[in-house]
Structures are given as C-alpha cells and as structure tokens.
Amino acid sequence: MGFPEERHLKKKAGWKEIPIGGTITTAASSLLNKTGSWRAFRPIKDDSKCIHCFQCYVNCPENAIKSDGEKVLGFDLDFCKGCGICSKICPVKCIKMEEESKFQK
C-alpha cells in the first residue's frame, strides 16, 4: 500500500473505533462554556446610526446580540465569535468589526 492510488484500499476506522468525544448531557450547558475568547474581531455598534431593525439579532449564529425586545443593546462578548455576520447584514452599516487585539490589556 505504498502507492498513492492504493490509499483508498486502506480500511478507515468506523464509528465504533473512533474515541468518544465531548457529549452534551444537559440542556443549555453551552451557556457554561464561554467561547468569546476565540474571537479575532470584535463588533462595535454606533448607537447613533442603529435603526433597531434586528437584522443582526436574527442572523447572529451565536445569539450574542443583546436586546430588550424593542432595541438592540449590544453584544454578549462572552459568546460572540467575531464572525462579522452582524456587520455584513446591517442595512445602515452601524456595526464595524475591529481587531480584538486593540481591546486586550
């Protein structure tokens, strides 16, 4: 099996041979695992431009947009991964993504 074209003949591990990984055993346990430290870019909202259309809120894959039900208040940086979807989707471009290193102590 030294030839590249023979690699597909090698038996791959099935699901029974793969080591057990992480398991979610309790509902909402992800709230205990703050993942915002992975972020390379941080969203910054210009409150004077925001029209509270909730496009950022609806499209955030991490539910990291804070709201009081009527207004967009900001971001939960404990869970925001800095993907920038909020910035791209904003119709008035009131959210800018800035390098996280600017905010490190």
N, C-alpha and C positions, 0 to 999 in steps of 0.2 A: 504494500500500500504506500509506496514511496512516490508514486506518480500523482501529480495534481488531479488528473482526471479520475483517479480512483478514490478521492476523498469522499465522494458521495456513497461509496460502498461501506464506509465505516459506520457501525451501528451507533446511533446517537442515544443518549440517556432518555428514558421515558419519564413520565411524571412520578413514577414510584421510586426512581433512582435519584431524583433531584432533592437536595436537602430542604428541609422545612424552612420557610422564610417567615416574615412577620405576618401576624394574623390579627385582624380587628375582631376583638371579642366583646366589646362593649359599645353601644351606640354613643355617638358624639365623642368618642375617645380622641379624635383628631384635635379637639379643642385643647387637649393637654400637650400636644406636640406643636409648639410654635416653630414655624418654618420661615419666618421673615428674614432670618439671618442669611438665607441663600441669595438674597436679592443683590443684583449688581446696579440696578437703577431704582430710584425712589420716585413715586408720583408726587408732584407738588401742584396743588389746586389754587388757582387765582379766584378767590371768592367774589371779586368784583365782576368777573366775566361769567360765572356759573349761572345757568338758567334753570337748574334743577330739573332737567329733563329725564334723569335717572337712566340714561343710556349706559353710563359707566357702571352703575349699580346692577343693572340687568345682565350686562355682559361680563362682569368680573367672574372668572372661573373659581376664585377662592372665596367669594363672598366677603371680601376685605374692604368693601365700601361701607362707611358708617352713614346712617340716615336716621332721621327722626320720623320718617313717614311722609314728610312734606318737603324736606330739604336734604340735600347731600351734605353731610357734615365733614367728611374727610375720609381717612384711610386707617384701617387697623393694620399697622405696620408689623405686628406680631405674626400676621399670616400673609401679607402681601408679598408676592414673589418677584414683583417688578417686571412683569411680562409686557406692560405697556398697552394692553388692550384698551384700558380706560382712556388713555391719551389718544389713541388712534380713532376710537369710536366717538369721542366728544365732538358734537357739531359746532361748538364755538371755540374749540381748542383752548379751554381753560386749564387743562391738565398738561403739565410738562414733565418729562422724565429727566431726572438729574442723577448724576453718578453718585452712588451710595457713599463712596469714599469721601465726598465733601462733608458728610454728616458724622463721620467716625471721630471719636475723641482721641 
